[in-house]
Amino acid sequence: MREDICSIPVNDVFLPQDGCPFCRMRDMLEDRMATYITGAAMMEPDIRIETNRLGFCKEHFDQILERGSRLSVALILESLLAEVGKELFPEGKENVKKTVQAVHSREEHCFICENMEMNMKNLTRNTVKLWQTDPEFRALYGKQPYICLSHYGEVLETAQKVLPKKEFLAFEEETARLAKNYLTELNGDVTHFCRMFDYRSAGSDWGNSKDAIERAITWLTSRVPTVQQNSGEKNR
């Protein structure tokens, strides 16, 4: 994937101070990739070879459908289906073992996922280096609302490889604060939500608990749930 497609200034990601900055970084990358694949890259032979080889997971097929025209998606699928047919139903006697392996490979790989993983590693590394060298960014990093569970582990893993021990300890402390404080807040909000279904809480204030379920799932999975429940409904 071209470098300019995946180049995102780290400061721009952190400035909004809205949710997990690394989730926002991933979302920006996904948006650019899905838009690129269904646009300028659609007819580029090297990109088409890779998309045919790796395919897409269900989640990224959804994003491609959302961003591309029906014709662009159909053209991608035309060559992808042809490639899958060659793998699963080659001329001559079929090799069941190879066929099963090919199916599993299709289930396990995705063009966007694999590009995302590589580019997220690079951007996370850039984030840690910026925290190390830029005092203004260090202050901005500390103002983030939270860091989600998934990215908490990834960021610490990267920082441990990049930073000297003394600086890593300071980075770990700040990153843990951002994750732990929000976890404590979520825990309280979810508990309050549960208590609101107790008859003794009738007429009480919901506080910040009405969307606690969705916020907790977002923090745990790094993805906003697509199913939205009515917070005021009776417990089911």
C-alpha positions in Angstrom: 0.0 0.0 0.0 1.4 3.4 -0.9 3.1 5.3 1.9 1.0 8.4 1.5 -2.2 6.4 2.0 -1.1 5.2 5.4 0.7 8.3 6.6 -1.2 9.9 9.4 0.3 12.7 11.5 0.2 11.4 15.1 -0.6 14.8 16.5 -3.8 15.1 14.3 -5.0 11.8 15.8 -4.5 12.9 19.5 -5.8 16.5 19.2 -9.6 15.8 19.3 -9.2 14.1 22.7 -12.3 12.0 22.0 -12.3 8.3 23.0 -9.2 6.1 22.5 -6.7 7.8 20.2 -5.4 4.4 18.9 -8.9 3.3 17.9 -9.3 6.6 16.0 -5.9 6.0 14.4 -7.1 2.5 13.3 -10.4 3.9 12.0 -8.6 6.5 9.9 -6.4 3.9 8.4 -9.3 1.6 7.6 -11.2 4.4 6.0 -8.3 5.4 3.8 -7.6 1.8 2.8 -11.2 0.9 2.0 -11.6 4.1 0.0 -8.3 3.6 -1.8 -9.1 0.0 -2.8 -12.5 0.9 -4.3 -11.1 4.0 -6.0 -7.7 4.7 -7.5 -6.2 1.3 -6.7 -9.0 -0.7 -8.2 -7.3 -1.2 -11.5 -3.7 -1.3 -10.2 -2.3 -4.8 -11.1 -0.1 -5.1 -8.0 -2.9 -4.2 -5.6 -5.4 -6.5 -7.4 -2.9 -9.4 -7.1 -2.7 -8.9 -3.4 -6.5 -8.5 -2.9 -7.1 -11.6 -4.9 -4.5 -13.5 -2.9 -5.7 -12.4 0.6 -9.3 -11.4 0.1 -11.2 -9.6 2.9 -12.8 -10.4 6.2 -16.5 -9.7 6.7 -16.0 -6.5 8.6 -13.8 -5.0 5.8 -16.1 -6.2 3.1 -18.8 -4.2 4.9 -16.5 -1.1 4.8 -15.7 -1.6 1.1 -19.4 -1.9 0.3 -20.1 1.3 2.3 -17.4 3.3 0.5 -17.3 2.0 -3.1 -19.7 2.0 -5.9 -21.4 -1.3 -6.7 -19.5 -1.5 -10.0 -16.1 -1.1 -8.2 -17.0 -3.8 -5.7 -18.2 -6.1 -8.4 -14.9 -5.7 -10.4 -13.0 -6.6 -7.2 -15.2 -9.6 -6.6 -14.9 -10.7 -10.3 -11.2 -11.4 -10.1 -11.3 -12.5 -6.5 -13.9 -15.2 -7.2 -11.9 -16.4 -10.2 -8.8 -16.8 -8.0 -10.8 -18.7 -5.4 -12.1 -21.0 -8.1 -8.6 -21.8 -9.3 -7.5 -22.6 -5.7 -10.4 -24.8 -4.7 -11.2 -26.4 -8.0 -8.0 -26.9 -10.0 -7.9 -28.8 -13.3 -7.3 -32.5 -12.8 -7.7 -34.5 -9.6 -8.5 -32.5 -6.5 -6.2 -32.7 -3.5 -8.6 -32.6 -0.5 -5.9 -31.6 1.9 -4.8 -28.6 -0.2 -8.4 -27.6 -0.7 -9.1 -27.6 3.0 -5.9 -25.6 3.6 -7.0 -23.1 0.9 -10.4 -22.6 2.6 -8.8 -22.1 6.0 -6.3 -19.6 4.5 -9.2 -17.6 3.0 -10.9 -17.5 6.4 -7.7 -16.4 8.2 -6.4 -13.7 5.9 -7.6 -10.2 4.8 -5.9 -7.6 2.7 -6.9 -4.7 4.9 -6.3 -6.5 8.2 -2.7 -7.4 7.3 -2.0 -3.9 6.0 -3.6 -2.5 9.1 -1.4 -4.5 11.4 1.8 -3.4 9.7 0.9 0.3 9.6 -0.6 0.4 13.1 2.7 -1.0 14.4 4.6 1.8 12.6 2.2 4.5 13.8 2.3 3.2 17.4 6.0 3.3 17.3 6.0 6.8 16.0 3.6 7.8 18.8 6.0 6.4 21.5 8.9 8.2 19.9 7.0 11.4 19.8 6.1 11.0 23.5 9.8 10.5 24.2 11.1 13.6 22.3 8.2 16.2 22.4 7.1 17.6 25.7 4.0 19.2 24.1 2.9 15.9 22.8 3.6 14.2 26.1 1.2 16.6 27.7 -1.4 16.0 25.0 -1.0 12.2 25.4 -1.9 12.6 29.1 -5.1 14.5 28.3 -6.7 11.6 26.4 -10.0 10.4 27.8 -8.8 6.7 27.9 -7.0 4.0 26.1 -9.0 0.8 25.3 -8.0 -2.6 26.6 -6.8 -3.9 23.2 -4.6 -1.0 22.4 -3.3 -0.7 26.0 -1.5 -4.0 25.6 -0.2 -3.2 22.1 1.1 0.3 23.1 3.0 -1.1 26.1 4.5 -3.9 24.1 5.8 -1.4 21.5 7.0 1.1 24.2 9.0 -1.7 25.9 10.9 -2.2 22.7 11.5 1.5 21.9 12.1 3.2 25.2 15.0 3.0 27.7 13.9 1.4 31.0 13.5 4.7 33.0 11.5 6.4 30.3 9.4 3.2 29.8 8.4 3.2 33.4 7.1 6.8 33.1 5.3 6.0 29.9 3.8 2.8 31.4 2.6 4.8 34.5 0.8 7.4 32.3 -0.7 4.8 29.9 -1.9 2.7 32.8 -3.5 5.7 34.4 -5.5 6.4 31.2 -6.7 2.8 31.0 -7.3 2.2 34.7 -9.2 5.4 35.4 -11.6 4.8 32.7 -12.0 1.1 33.7 -12.9 2.3 37.2 -15.4 4.8 35.8 -17.0 2.1 33.6 -17.2 -0.3 36.5 -19.1 2.2 38.6 -21.4 3.2 35.7 -22.3 -0.5 34.9 -22.9 -1.2 38.5 -25.2 1.8 38.8 -27.0 0.7 35.7 -27.7 -2.7 37.3 -28.9 -1.1 40.5 -31.4 1.0 38.6 -33.4 -2.2 37.9 -33.8 -2.7 41.6 -37.3 -1.5 42.8 -35.6 0.5 45.6 -34.0 2.7 42.9 -37.3 3.8 41.4 -37.2 7.4 40.5 -33.4 7.7 41.0 -31.1 9.4 38.6 -29.5 7.3 35.9 -26.4 9.5 36.1 -23.9 8.5 33.3 -25.0 4.9 33.3 -27.5 4.9 30.4 -24.9 4.1 27.8 -22.6 2.2 30.2 -23.1 -1.1 28.4 -22.1 0.3 25.0 -19.1 2.2 26.4 -17.9 -0.9 28.3 -18.1 -3.1 25.2 -16.2 -0.4 23.2 -13.5 -0.3 25.8 -13.2 -4.1 26.0 -13.2 -4.7 22.2 -12.0 -1.4 20.7 -15.2 -1.4 18.5 -18.5 0.4 19.1 -21.3 -2.2 19.2 -23.6 -2.1 16.2 -26.7 -3.2 18.3 -28.2 -0.4 20.4 -30.5 -1.3 23.2 -33.0 1.0 24.9 -31.5 1.8 28.3 -34.9 2.3 29.9 -36.3 -1.1 28.9 -37.1 -3.6 31.6 -34.4 -6.2 32.2 -34.9 -9.2 29.9 
